[in-house]
Amino acid sequence: MQKNINCDVAVIGGGIIGAAVAYYVSKSGLDVAVIEQGALAGGTSSRADGNILAIDKDPGFDSQMSMKSQTLVSQLTKELDYEFEYRARGSILVCENEQEMIAARKWVKQQNEAGLPFQMLDRKDIKEESPFLADDLLGGLECPTDSCVNPYLFTYSLLDGAQKYGAKMFTHTKVKNIKKDFSGSFTIDTNNGVIKAKKVVNAAGVWAPILSHMVGVTNIPIKPRKGHIIVAARDEPIGLRKVMEFGYLISKFGGERAVDAETEKNGVALVFEPTESQNFLLGSSREFVGFDTKVNMEIIRCIARRVLRFYPKIGDFNMLRAYTGLRPWTPDHLPIVSSVDEVPGFYIAAGHEGDGISLAAVTGKLMSELIFEKEETIIPTEPLRYNRFTKNNHSESKEFVELNI
């Protein structure tokens, strides 16, 4: 890197969120520099599944935000030059007992009232979905608008689009310090030189609190939440779209489930996702273990047992590999997409937990609108403001009380 690079906006983080921010901001006419400490899409985005989901979002703002993102991703398939394996086939949640079916009906009713096209599925629908699913599943629910992408290709495609609008990429460039001078501009010291920017977007995921601390913002409650995924090879077609157990919602939002102690402890819940390459991904788990990314074979075995409960006929399929990723978790399960009043010109786009791929497009669009100080934005900004954590009115986690789980 040449010393003293100048730009309008420095985006710190070359994952899916940083890529989306860079694309929409550079498309709007500003000079953008993307700063990534490793390789592009080399962090959480390289360990993610590729879902653009509304089915697992809390009814109301959360699910409507995801629907906006789905619309934007559909538009991006026409805007971007590189394909990213976009498939809009919908997704389903399956229920294994009557209690979950009752809760699923309430969930569908709440989503319908929020304007989303959710619908219930019965036992016959589940059997038609895949002959590999267990015979005793009672039913489930469907969101037909859900889609999926290849997270690597989606990130690269957005960054390629940003570069075509003039954005510059600086990889293997670690930020050592950020200072704001008397003129209001930022000086970013890195291991490869200095970048000067009028505005800075912190899109560093689980590392966002470290970067924010450099400018005196110390109340960013983002924590790494580890998850495991198994990659398996299919011997024959199993299903065409994403399938999750209803218990995934409960695990995500911290409710209690009727499962064994090990499954509960590790937050394991069925996730099945077919890929374009004819393999499939199996998950998932949720645990707080700091920045540890080692694969825990006990958890892999726990996931495998949970998968076989719902797909008992795939026990002899080959497991190709397993890996882990770190989700940037926040206490209320909503991301921070916000300006920082105490440090004008500094913005945060982080804390998406497992929804980074789902919400990348709407995050990038909203951040562009915030930078340009638009009065009307694609979604309301107040629920995503960083200073909600400085107040005393936020809860530690979303409760599943409305579903009586």
Number of C-alpha atoms within 10 A of each C-alpha: 14 8 12 14 14 17 18 18 25 27 28 30 33 31 30 34 31 31 30 30 31 38 28 24 28 24 19 14 12 19 21 28 27 27 27 25 19 15 15 25 24 16 21 21 24 18 19 23 24 23 26 28 25 31 28 22 21 19 20 15 15 16 20 19 19 24 24 17 25 26 13 16 23 14 11 20 16 10 12 18 13 16 15 21 17 21 18 17 14 21 25 26 25 28 27 18 14 12 12 22 21 14 18 23 18 15 22 22 18 17 23 15 13 14 14 21 16 22 18 19 20 15 16 12 14 24 17 11 16 15 14 18 23 17 14 13 18 20 23 25 24 19 22 18 19 23 23 28 22 20 24 20 18 29 25 20 24 27 28 20 24 27 19 15 20 17 24 19 20 19 17 14 20 19 20 12 15 21 15 19 9 7 7 14 18 23 21 23 19 19 13 15 15 20 22 23 24 18 21 27 26 25 30 28 32 23 18 22 21 15 20 21 14 14 16 12 16 12 14 21 17 23 23 23 22 26 25 27 24 19 19 19 16 16 12 10 12 18 17 17 20 22 22 25 21 24 23 23 18 20 22 20 18 15 19 13 16 10 13 8 10 12 19 17 14 21 22 29 27 25 23 23 22 22 20 15 8 13 17 20 20 25 27 28 26 22 16 15 12 12 14 13 14 11 16 12 11 11 23 21 11 18 26 20 17 22 24 16 14 24 20 15 14 17 12 9 12 12 17 11 11 17 16 21 23 28 27 26 24 22 17 17 21 21 26 26 26 25 24 16 11 11 13 13 19 24 24 28 30 31 32 25 24 23 25 27 27 28 28 28 28 25 28 24 22 25 27 23 18 19 19 12 11 11 7 11 14 15 16 12 16 11 16 18 18 23 17 16 17 11 7 7 8 12 10 11 14 17 16 17 8 10 16 12 16
